[in-house]
Amino acid sequence: MAPAPTLDAASAAALEKLALPAPKLVELSRPNNAAQLRALCDAVEHLQLHARSGDADAEGLEAKTINLVIVAAAAKAQLSEAKRRYLIARVADGSLDGADRVDAASKYLASTPSDNVDKAEFDRECGVGATVSEETIAAHVTRVLEPLRTGPSDGDAAAAVWGQQSALMASLRAEPELRWAPAVAVKTALEKELEKSFGSRNEAMRRAREKQAAEVKAAKAAKAAKPAKEAAAAPAEADPDAMFREGFLSRLHAPGGNPQQKDALREQHLKATGGRVFTRFPPEPNGYLHVGHIKAIAVDFGYARYHGGQCYLRFDDTNPEAESEEYFEAILEMVRWLGFEPFKITYSSDYFDQLYALAVELIRRGKAYVDHSTPEEIKQGRGGEERGPRVASKWRDRPVEESLADFEAMRDGKFPPGKVTLRMKQDLLGSGNPQMWDLIAYRVLDAPHHRTGTRWKIYPTYDFTHCLVDSFENISHSLCTTEFILSRESYEWLCDALDVYKPRQYEFGRLALEGTVTSKRKILKLVTERHVNGWDDPRLFTMMALRRRGIPPGALLSFVNQLGVTTSPATTSIQRFEQAVRQYLEMQTPRLMMVVRPLRIVLENVPEDFVLQLERPLHPKNPAMGTARVPFARVNYIDASDFRPVDSPDYFRLAPGKTVGLLNAPFPVTCTSWVDAAGATSGEPVEVRVRYEDPAHGGNAQARSKTYVQWVGEHAPSGSPVVIDEVRTYERLFTVDNPAGEANFLDTINPNSLQVMQGAMIETGFWHVAALALREARKVAESRTKAAQEEAHRATAAEESAIAAGSVGATHTGDGAPTRKADQLVGNEVVRFQGMRIAYFALDKESSLECLREGAAADAAPRKGTSDRLVLNRIVTLKEDSGKSGAEAPKK
């Protein structure tokens, strides 16, 4: 095989002995691989390395060993020439037979000062000759899987556990006793035990897919079975309670059914809750909510509602360095906008005193210790990035009194951040679950808290706080997504360690969409580098962006209901998401005539002052929406796409000599002529002359049309046409299905994701639709807000009465909670309509019109003033049409 042309003769001759393929030769010839190339050539020369010939009994290195030699030559550690040569020699003689051993060897050699290597110590540190029995591997696999066997043993659970296979494998590889076990042996044992306990992977995934397909089919069948009249009047949405009656969420325990260490804890819980379901939605106030949170909100609040219980909105505000007041307000607004009212608005910081007291108690019980290790030492004690052996901290078994004194000093601010932590004494060395490796419970932070000011110098972690606050608030069902499945063991351990009521955690698959990003860091990069216009840019999938785009909250909940709730993680296509939105909007939005590219048409056979005030339905299948009056005048506008200067047999809209109907107009029109801007017939048409086929005006009563086009009349007294300042259409922001998985997700931005059109026109019925939508939205918002405030007052009064009677203890202060306001629920986006034959649209927040002011009459006939601005956002197209995007087709 010919060497790469950039290799010098000596290097090419040396590498030829290893029979490397051409791509590898090209790679080694690159300047940044010069050190690796030198080390490799040196080893070939001094160790007389060469590839084995075709004869299996011949001398020489196998292809696998040669690959490891190349890895050893590229070892990142700074090794002397002698050490690197020794490393390669031990690879070549078969001692280091895997990448893990090569990596461990290079690190060991880098840590020793002398070039004289102690072979016995080297072999011990690098696992040379170490073997791990199948029995040992099986025992560790059994222990790691044990926490996963306690949940529901249905198909959903099986699919969820199989979905955690990579995380389970990583956990097993981190076990000290399995460090030198062959990865393939560990993988085989894990898959064998998974199949034994949860069935085959293929079968679990097949059942999950079939179940999802069956649910979708059943929903479609149920919809199709509805009487036509009912179907016309009802919104196209899934049964909002189906996900609680069927599947994973239908099989959760009844209140009081979650196991407790002591019966008294169950009795106290049932007394405090009255046997009702209590859930919570616990967001971190360090960013804006995104599409993934919609499912969590729907599950947390919906499960409580379905069972006649209550749901808390609890802000997990334990990291003041990342929190901001704007996030608290925005989160409450999004929860309420989605249609839910929190039972109470609480904060983890409400319980800082109780949490501190329990941390002290945990130390007294010998189940927590103050650790002076550095963050890097803690990380290495847990095995480090290379998943090495775990080592207990030297502070782990210090006297309880010392930890108590240091913890008090931490509270008093006597330690700087990063120097000391309080760690839970869990099962660092015995458990294969990383969530049991002595998690940090408290850390020092030099940051004022938005609610407690500078009172606290220490703050509890999520792992310490979450389960205990669930306990304080008597949560019956702690519902979370499957990335917390390994946390269930530490959650229950801490409650039991402190002898407090133990809620039951259940995990469900999170909602993820193709073609977008939800990472706060990535969205912030998009915003700060001005690839998008803020966190509410309609091309994003933050909740505020979806709201601004005009997607109704009911459509989002319908989408979640259609997907159902299982324990299997899944990624859904944007096409399916948008189809769910279309289905919802179909019966929910009025229809208005709209022309995006106006083309003037003149009825040449009617008087100059000709006008007909036509009454047209706002929705042909939903009479309850009412009607709108529109002027049909001598001059009207159609869309430029509805006219062709040259006719053809397969074209049925307007063309010279052709007759078409104007929607809702009494008679059709026939094109007689057209002109361009220069008054000729060679350029772009700007005016079309037509004959109105009304016999009263000399028209042909026998004229017939094969189709109808929409139009907007020009009649100043009626305020027609309504000119739209901007129509904004949105396509996918990224050209790939998984932008987060790309090396640089910014490289996949679609340059045509936003198109802005000016000068579009819409019928005057828009004013009626807009004023009515806003009036009804304000009415509902005020009613909801008043009811929610009254319920909150009743709950507070009942709690204060119970505290005074001594039947329950104080739970939280509730100070500084964001306020529920009616205007949180009402924005310009409530004005939605279907632009006939075009798309669904909503009014953007940048719109400013006098007719939209609170108190405007729904039957008013407003006019657009000179200072007013009308901006529309396209919600979704009328049907999926990938050809309109202008972007590359998404790549898998």
Order of alpha helices (4+ residues) and beta strands (2+ residues): alpha-alpha-alpha-alpha-alpha-alpha-alpha-alpha-alpha-alpha-alpha-alpha-alpha-alpha-alpha-beta-alpha-beta-alpha-beta-alpha-beta-alpha-alpha-beta-beta-beta-alpha-beta-alpha-beta-beta-alpha-alpha-alpha-beta-alpha-beta-beta-beta-beta-beta-beta-beta-beta-beta-beta-beta-beta-beta-beta-beta-alpha-beta-beta-beta
